[in-house]
Amino acid sequence: MNGARFDGGAAANGLGARLGRLLRIGLVRYALALAGFCLVLVLALAPLASVLVEGWARQDVDLRSRLVHRSVRERVASLEVGGDADLTPFFEHLAADERLLALGYCADEKTLRFATRLMPPALDCAGLPLRRTDATAVRRYAGVHVHVGVYPMRLGPVDGHLLVLHDLAYVDERAATARIYTILALASAVVGLGLAAAGVVFVVVRRWTRLLMVTATRVDLAAPPVAGGRPVSPFSREFRALVRELRTEKKAADGIHVDWSPDTLRRLLTEELPGVEVLVVSNREPYIHDRTEAGEIELKLPASGLVAALEPVMRTCGGTWIAHGSGSADRETVDETDRLRVPPAAPDYTLRRVWLDDDEVEGYYYGFANEGLWPLCHIAFVRPAFRARDFERYRAVNERFAEMVVAEAGRDDPIVLVQDYHFALLPRMIRRRLPKATIVTFWHIPWPNAETFGICPWREEIIDGLLGSSILGFHTRQHCNNFIEATDRFIESRIDREHDSVTLAGHDTLIRPYPISIEWPPAALAAQRSIAECREAVRARLGLPQRIRLAVGIERFDYTKGILDRMAAVDELLVRHPDWREKVVFVQAAAPSRSTLEAYRSLQAEAIRLAAEINARHGTGTWQPIRLVIRHHDQSEVYELFRAADVCVVSSLHDGMNLVAKEFVAARDDERGVLVLSSFAGASRELSEALIVNPYDTCAMAAALAAALTMPEDEQRDRLVLMREVVRQRNVHRWAAQMLLDVARIRKRERIHGRGAA
């Protein structure tokens, strides 16, 4: 045995020495090959760097040229300059830019007008690409390298072209400099790579030699083999562990680019949450049964962003949706257990209706929720009303729904999705009854800053109720931060700002942003006619000629939506640009909402009055600039309006997300139309290619409407393509998946901790 060990060790030493010599020879060959390759790389990349820098610089010049054109066009339009005006002083002012060589205006194919003093004498309008679209050219005038931007521009009655000339001398200088720096950088990289490679190979040689010796010795000592009779070396174990780690990271990275759909969401539930039970709790039910004046039962889909977002998710996940049965025929359409399978045509989940009497609805819904929390959170300059009797009813209704959740749960650890400000106390009440439940609360409206929220007399109880959740979600990071600040000020708790969690009484609540979205593609879009047919149908129904440009706003009547502000913007547009009279109509489709509350009744009356006043001021016998349509519109009508419109206006004064904006984007599969979007809507964080406006600034709103009505089709397409991709990728199934993936992590962590405690 001793001899065997010695011989094995000697063999390993000899083999290691031979391996070392071979690897050193390979190192020299590798270094020579690397040096040759890097030399070729230097010779190839130096000219390429010059070309790239020159291309980037010219793109920059092209962009600057277009910006100058837009500035001139807007200036001419705002001053209503006529064809006989002299633009030379204005051009000279703009040409003060050190890279802007000259500005000029070709009134026709030969005549150059308003040229600045540095305009090359050799420039001839006839030699430029004068077209109806933008064009660029590169010319040399008296040895000067010049970029010429040619843009169609109307000056009074004259159709001409604006010329924007940039001196490209600095581009040539940049290209030469780039060649020099590229050569220096690559030479340095060659030296650095050579030294690094030599060091790495030297270390590898030593490591391989030692590992080979250890392996040979272990073989001689009869180390246990693995499958196939091969020995297990430390290097092998390390390599396999690294492969497993890389595979795990790849799997996680691949998940980032998932196209979320009902199928992928079902797969997520099957793989990550097998056998899970999902319960949704909301005040608004997804299907309402009302009795008509003719005595028939009519099925309605409520105009609610919450329902529009959650209903596709429930069709995918199944489970039970618990909601207030508010329809006049709701009791007649449920079974003996107050349940109803929905959707009616192809049931996928159960709707459990909860009955509330008039006093409960008055105090819980109209009182504390909509006269208290709603104006408090939206900061819409309507004073919130807080009454003790309303809060008592609010608490009692939350208790009722907590008992209903327990009654509907078929196991002690369901996933409960609590929706919105109607149920701020509910998570804590469910937690007491079902401590193993995973409770996800989503707050669909904004959360105000701590100072504003401090107005609420029951602020501590509201925050404590929400912290009964496992996860508390908001639309934006700002709303999450506001909630954490309010908790820090009013509740004795431990806040982990690094992980955005709050610990209260030993229970952790994660605070997360989940931007809500819509179904992609929207189900309502499947039955829609073509864009041309929608345009024709809508204009025929409203009695509008086909030439009329159509702007729309589609909301329910609510003082947070900025309905009056957008009407005022239309008025301002017609004052500033009277040429739009009899050429544009703004249609405001508004569903009556919460009409028992004075603030909502006043809003509707004021909207009717303001529309009549604007129509009287600007309208004619055959044309009215504003059409106010006050009734409920189903989803097919909404999407038809979106597809027929040239402009959609979303002017929320304060909003959590606003799904109307995303629905308009989804409806425009023709990639035409312009979205005018309030900066105070959460959707503006995602749809940044919309025309973002401040709805409190009437003049800016009017300017945005004018820009939307005159926006070229190629710019409309560029903006909508980007927005549609955002809405497609970040659809409602992704919103649900984000929450459910966090739920899966929490439940796995709880199982691990449970085993550790056991």
Steps between C-alpha positions, in 0.01 A plus 500: 500500500782743587674429170180559311456832669856608422479398135169679460642820651811484280286446192290799597811716550639397159169561328466835673846604383424401139166682518674810632752501210224453245292780649797737509566432130129560437525825699773634269301405189186655650682825577635525142157424354337756730752767398434434131126504548510828694717659229241405238229629734674839529530533123133404452336695781679833465322588172178347630509722810545800274196397294288440810591832659428681175164321471401583858604862458295532183198347673546761773514774237188361332315503834612856576390602153151353556473676837586832336231432238239426766596814693465715188173331399345550846621862513352576160174331595472672840563846354271431205771634266378592153666440166640857483674488839882530525643207697866603459541653852345191657725275290810702599407456867477123462822484296699625800556131585870429430424184298206648309649653188198663337122502458299576190160461338437380143170656395493285188739270317735786407450801729700521826350744757597606851854359478729579795832672439712180503286325239742363232461709180523184291190346657219462250145391589474319169784267596337384825252212557185710534223251583181483701685307771814576701831445320870549570807546284876538551669758278834683472485874450834679458678206662268495802333168585131587559195300616180641342162418654203567269154516662165594345348804676204718411545874543162668471362402158844388373618137504876492533791330671708594802876448455709422810876489436754356747878522464638141506863600560477388861376158381820451298705604803314253720557217250875568486521517878301175529753321275791608717332410829383166361853403404632602843218322683539177302877503544453535875243222491745272318763550768248459781342191348838343443607550862164384634497193277851407604406526866183297457669223305783483754250454783303244300815299427588482870142412597461228239832348598403487867151367428643228278740394775223497761270302270769243417580457868132456588464239226793309643338519841187341348279808526136409426416551132198682361268365230703373208807430716640856482648662811352816651755779529463827689508678162218280372281577801572873470425498127172315546392737776577796272296346216204453733528862613517627142199290402305646790596855403408435135162365601436812710616729219284322243197567719546874459402482132188288535208596275229494765168355389224285654703189413822621663306616806337155531841339467632725774219393732558133418876512551538750783167477685356150435157440646468861617162655584449861384239733653444856380319758714375827353206734542427510124373177345614398150145426375188696598142392435251786479130497422403731214187716478351230279542250780780302336829407669799668338864396551747790539877519520589790733720785374778427747875480457513252786257265327668544161834394654387218731235327292746355241721379788210322669401339172851358494547409867149388592398522866237719663433873470321646803324831432207719595189405301375844395283421197122526523465142369811351664302299757293342225800363311697323778443150638384419854855564632520845336751372245513534122737344248648759262557607227148394403595371154802291613531485882854497638454614862238561769349837594386513865273795563474671838183693584516839673206709615456868414646624831811290453549621143443858607756490781762256373502577126369852446605628841842394624636350177390763246452815706798426723778284356442579130551880515769457768711274278442685173579850630246640255415805715171355618486502880480146641214437742568271798202397716524252787176322404631447145820345631305266729302374199823473302652284776186286523488435124870408501422249780216359291730442203765344727244245616404437139864431407522239778172342386615480136851374575532127447836482681685686775765655269324657200635789295269796564519798264346800677415788269503872566415760757161353590675232708788665683412315824434162337857358479548515879155347559578211262843454660339446841262238360736330249857551626647273229335686212714693252327838471583732212337843522508728199421870550365618164507873578793726599637505855562858615799629691513451875394857584189474285409152626529631856163675442321166541380457862543119474839507331663252740217250462508529119876439485480215752224337296706514180807360679306179557591428136787280391552736205364852458510625140471844342525623142823698535814510713401848620178368651699223674738759643209714620347202682830412668543862611145507643566174684827636638320808631186348649573133588761351735655242268831385351558622146759338274553757226754287317243225439190725520331307777324586825498275806215545746437263791736242350329498159677621185324689222674561169424837335523465122417697182290300250396724208159366400411454136246353259449174317706456181354481251180646646203265467281792386729554202423161345149601388596847377469605140782663306620849590334647189168336585519619863570856385205492264263346756588744780479807281168383356360439850611845618396671176853613417652536152791265429738797468448597867796418727381314810643527852352283776502469876346193661453490876238468766398831657756564773668821614844329489480441123542861387192505276439872548867575439506328160184691397671823597799393287271453198363849560854641517598314182217664306587844641869468408443315171163606357592319175406176681137607523270264313798265455519321837251356750577384852276214621489444874341163582426502872317238703306632801668399827422536873221741414368493858806705608480875463852537357415265212161657429663843493771378264246363252293818511811716453614287204161543329509875564860542379440296182195714417696820564792395273261383227315829515824697475656311208227285343296556189166374385649175370807455722564482874857459627404290805269200509424384854357145501384409851422128516666166557710374208580130476848382401415457132378863480808623685740324264304619197541860620873444558543360149304785342684779685791709383588604855428353844521732802572361848532801731482348850569747780634209708476132414647170608552367148210578257435207271310711245837617368620141454171394343532775238853387417388136476204593276717669237636203306529738204772686694325833449354748746648715776473455876498817711578380854511670838831490685299428817376163371713199589487394133724795409794312660464224240351679198760774475453528121156657553469879506545548875313803637417681822117506503500805729676701224220578253726672246744207497208260458372701203848498347519123546164459324624714210819292480299177508267614221792597275741217583635327186400138451857372518545659843167357616618158388839533672337592830225238487734216405701558817193540721331191358810294571497620863132410542551165328793399720366647824149362470263402779627142506849629573352717778337194655811287443721747685279474807460123477876449461553704816229290668682181394827627649329589827332160527825314424684710759229429757525125434880510546469697823226264617724197448786678674282579800380138513 
